[in-house]
Amino acid sequence: MANQVTSLTHIIKAAGYYYKRTCRCLAVKAAFRQKLVVAMLAIILAMWLNDRIGVIGADC
């Protein structure tokens, strides 16, 4: 029982592993970087459109 891992420790280790793999993908894989850029642009566009539609809907 000396090697028992608590839930918090498990989450912290998993986050560290995820961070390392994400950094590795950013450094090595061009397709991952391209998808990340497209996703960021899509989020910005969605937020902008939401603001525009909200303003147009408020006038009615």
Secondary structure, 3 states (H helix, E strand, C coil): CCCCCCHHHHHHHHHHHHHHHHHHHHHHCHHHHHHHHHHHHHHHHHHHHHHHHHHHHHHC
